[in-house]
């Protein structure tokens, strides 16, 4: 009879849903993925339209590890436009020009001050929910930008931030490796926990059962985070029209995915799980 590996030496895995609060369809999927599937964590957009519903569902499911999904591109800001006029339009929306905005964040002090105010406001809004802060990451992984990461580290410390997603997926371009190594070093120096590997970048919006099973064939040693964008239906925003949200939810609920994880990995309840340390 074949015996399972010792759970204490298995590769560790966190399965996370991003964009919690974006839409009720996302919130429904997060709750189903947690209750009936392998989902164990979710990243909350604190200024999104369905955030109140998301917070209510999180409190009804206290085992779900919830973190802050900082939105600084392609989404709604927390502060009113009058407070951050160089960051958002008249409706309080960030645009998607991450390259152009990245230069502005780096070189323009008055823009950096507004950026810091908005990041603080999002941390404050999360704290006001009363939820425990499991982790922090940024929409579209904008915390790869050194200015945003610096502010996340300095401001997040004041709100009990303990973990940040390191967006490093096996097979990424070699030109990113020095950048990600510096990012890892800065988080280690600050005493902030992070994953060793992430999966979801290459197949963003298409993390269906087949992709999940392929990823789960052989996760590397250490702590891996797999993140998805599940929802009960698609066409949630203009920037996500090609995302197969329902297929991603189906992957979370898949018996085959559940069995693949159970056979090989230790499934952690977020970054706060002692097994994730």
C-alpha positions, -999 to 999 in steps of 0.1 A, spaced: 0 0 0 14 34 -10 16 59 18 12 96 15 42 119 21 46 134 56 24 166 56 51 184 75 76 181 46 51 186 17 54 216 -5 30 242 9 2 259 -11 -21 289 -7 -50 292 -31 -62 328 -34 -90 347 -52 -82 382 -63 -107 410 -68 -129 401 -38 -155 429 -36 -154 438 -73 -189 423 -80 -214 402 -62 -206 374 -88 -170 374 -75 -182 374 -39 -205 344 -45 -176 325 -62 -153 333 -33 -178 320 -8 -185 288 -28 -148 282 -35 -141 284 2 -170 264 15 -171 237 -13 -137 238 -29 -99 245 -23 -100 283 -20 -85 294 13 -77 331 8 -91 362 -9 -77 397 -17 -102 425 -10 -107 456 -31 -118 481 -4 -133 507 -28 -150 483 -52 -188 484 -57 -196 451 -38 -172 455 -9 -199 456 18 -212 423 5 -177 408 4 -170 419 40 -203 404 52 -195 371 35 -160 370 50 -174 375 85 -198 346 79 -168 325 69 -142 333 95 -118 307 83 -113 325 50 -80 344 51 -86 379 37 -60 404 26 -59 438 10 -58 441 -28 -44 476 -33 -59 492 -64 -38 519 -80 -46 511 -117 -77 502 -136 -101 506 -107 -118 529 -82 -98 549 -56 -108 552 -20 -102 590 -17 -123 616 -35 -109 630 -67 -103 664 -51 -78 648 -27 -59 630 -55 -65 649 -87 -32 637 -103 -41 601 -98 -77 597 -109 -104 612 -133 -134 631 -122 -152 599 -114 -124 587 -90 -111 561 -114 -75 551 -120 -65 546 -156 -45 517 -170 -14 536 -181 9 518 -156 41 527 -175 33 564 -176 20 565 -141 50 546 -129 73 574 -142 51 600 -125 52 581 -92 90 580 -93 98 615 -105 70 638 -92 70 645 -54 34 659 -54 21 628 -72 40 606 -47 23 625 -18 -11 618 -33 -2 582 -39 9 577 -2 -24 593 9 -44 568 -12 -24 538 -1 -29 548 35 -67 553 29 -70 518 15 -52 503 45 -74 524 68 -105 512 50 -94 476 54 -88 481 91 -123 496 94 -138 463 82 -127 446 114 -112 417 94 -77 404 102 -52 414 76 -37 382 62 -17 396 33 -13 425 9 -9 425 -29 -16 450 -56 -41 449 -86 -21 440 -117 9 435 -94 17 472 -94 38 467 -63 65 456 -86 71 494 -88 97 504 -63 79 535 -51 47 516 -45 65 488 -27 83 513 -5 50 529 5 34 495 10 62 485 34 63 518 54 25 523 56 15 487 59 37 482 90 15 506 108 -16 484 100 -1 451 110 9 439 75 28 406 78 29 392 43 31 404 6 27 384 -26 60 381 -44 49 379 -81 76 355 -92 64 326 -115 88 299 -127 98 306 -163 95 344 -161 119 364 -183 155 366 -171 154 404 -172 129 403 -143 151 382 -120 173 409 -106 143 431 -100 124 403 -82 155 394 -62 157 430 -50 120 429 -41 125 397 -22 155 412 -4 136 443 6 107 423 20 131 400 39 149 430 54 116 444 65 106 411 81 76 407 58 66 371 48 61 362 12 56 332 -11 85 315 -28 66 310 -61 34 322 -76 12 307 -103 -15 326 -122 4 353 -141 9 333 -173 -28 321 -174 -45 351 -158 -82 348 -165 -79 312 -178 -70 292 -147 -94 264 -155 -93 228 -143 -68 217 -169 -44 245 -161 -47 239 -124 -41 202 -128 -10 209 -149 3 234 -123 -3 209 -95 16 181 -112 48 193 -96 49 225 -75 84 235 -64 96 231 -29 87 259 -5 56 280 -4 36 285 -36 6 307 -41 -19 300 -69 -43 329 -75 -74 330 -96 -102 354 -106 -133 333 -100 -169 346 -105 -203 330 -110 -204 346 -145 -182 367 -168 -181 401 -184 -176 419 -151 -155 448 -164 -142 461 -198 -107 451 -190 -117 415 -182 -140 406 -211 -118 376 -221 -116 362 -185 -133 329 -180 -144 335 -145 -169 306 -143 -142 282 -155 -119 294 -127 -147 288 -102 -152 253 -116 -115 246 -111 -118 256 -74 -147 232 -70 -132 204 -90 -129 170 -73 -98 163 -94 -81 195 -82 -90 188 -46 -75 152 -49 -44 165 -66 -37 189 -38 -45 163 -10 -21 138 -25 9 160 -27 6 193 -9 -2 210 24 -30 235 17 -25 265 40 -52 288 53 -35 320 40 -2 335 50 -12 336 86 -14 298 88 16 287 109 24 261 82 30 289 57 59 303 78 
